[in-house]
Amino acid sequence: MTTMNVSLPEELKVFVDERVVHDGYGSTSEYVRDLIRRDRERGHLRDLLLDGANSGPGVVADAAFFDALRQRISPEA
């Protein structure tokens, strides 16, 4: 694992220290790693949503659509 130094104004350092204690992180580094992971996940979700929005119209989600889904997961019903 590599090291990265980040300079923060005192106000942000206090905020980070409070979040570490409040949310039960073991260290400031753990908190920052979690923030970075969440940001990466949000970016991935955004990309998926944009892909879906740009994929064109989908099927109509009416009662028949959901009946067909139920049949696929439970054919005996």
N, C-alpha and C positions, 0 to 999 in steps of 0.2 A: 504494500500500500504506500502511496506517495503522500507527501505532506504539502498542504497549501496554507499559506498565511493570509488572513483576511483582516483588514483594518476596519474597525467600526467606530462610529461616534459613541460616546458614553451612553447616550440614551438607548441606542440599539443593543449595546452590550448588556445593559441592565435588562432589557426586554428578553434577550436570548437566555440569559441566566435564569430569569423567572420562568420561562417556558420549560427549560431543562428540568427545574425542580417540580413545577406544576404537573408536567406531563410524564414525569418519571423516566426521563432519559438518563443514561449513565454518564453522559458527558456532552459538552457543547458540540464536539465532532459528531456524535451520534445524532443529535438534533439536526445539524446541518445536512448530514447525509440523508436523513429522512426527508427533509425539505426538497433536496435535489431529486430524490427518487420520485416523490409525489409530483414534482414539476414535470419530470420526464413522462410519468404516467398520464398527466393531463394533456401533454403535447401529443402523446400517442392516441388518446381518446379523441382529441380534436381532429387529428388526421383521419381517424376512422369515421367520425361524424361527417367530415367534409367529403370523404370518399362516398359515403352513403347518399349525401345530398346531391352529389354530382353523378350518381349512377342512373338517374332517370326514374321514371315512375315504377312503383312496385305493384304487387297484387293488392286487391281490395281486401281489407281485413274485416270481413263481415261474418255472420254466424256460420255460413258454410265453410269459410276458411278455417275457423276455430274447430268446427266439427271434424274437418279433415285432419287437423293436427292431433285431435284427441284420438282419432282412429289410428294414426301412425304410432302413438305411444301405448295405446291399449286397444289392440284390434278386437279383443273379445267383448268390448263394451258396446 
